[in-house]
Amino acid sequence: MKVSLSRLSQLKLNRWGLFGLAAAAAVPSLLALAVFGIIETPDSPGYISFAEEIRTFAVPSGSALLQSSASPISLYRIGGFPALLAMLQSIQPHYWRLLLVLLQILVQSVLVILTYLTALKLYATPRLALLASFLPALGFAVVANICVLTDSLYSAAIAAAACSLILSPSWRGALIAGILIAFATSFREATIF
């Protein structure tokens, strides 16, 4: 049984309802952003310096990589997240951190919609599905969304992969899940802790 947009009227929330759900899910992270601002963790400078190397085409390789420092960042960090940072820095040099945070909040909001549809597919009542849908937007996600860190995008991609397997238990769902997992692992070299 596939959940399609044509069945949304039977799922208690129409397209505008789903948009409202996503917008409501963004509120906790937006409030945290307003209160705490954008957070740079101890890992952030490594990602930012790697992004600068990518943006300026200065990523060392070969013996130059091994001689560049005692622990070269590009040797032990996967390049997906720094590449995203480099792209955002190129688009908006002064406000790239805000663009990153807004992107992370948007991705988590889409995950809330997928969680709602997945809960309905698993025969939850509409009210229980609504309650379950907010779980990805609360707790750790509120903090992760406002950090210059891989956690928000990584966890959202892994959760969306699981939802896609449930929403579409076919080769298409498996393909989408595989693409999402590949995306997630290109951003973070470690698993969820």
Buried (B, 14 or more C-beta within 10 A) or exposed (E): EEBEEEEBEEBBBEEEBBEEBBEBBBEBBBEBBEEEEEBBBEBBEBBBBBBBBBBEEEBBEEEEEEEBEEEBBBEEBBBBBBBBBBBBBEEEEEEBBBBBBBBBBBBBBBBBBBBBBBBBBEEBEBEEBBEBBBBBBEEEBBBBBBBBBBBBBBBBBBBBBBBBBBBBEEEEBBEBBEBBBEBBBBBBEEEEE
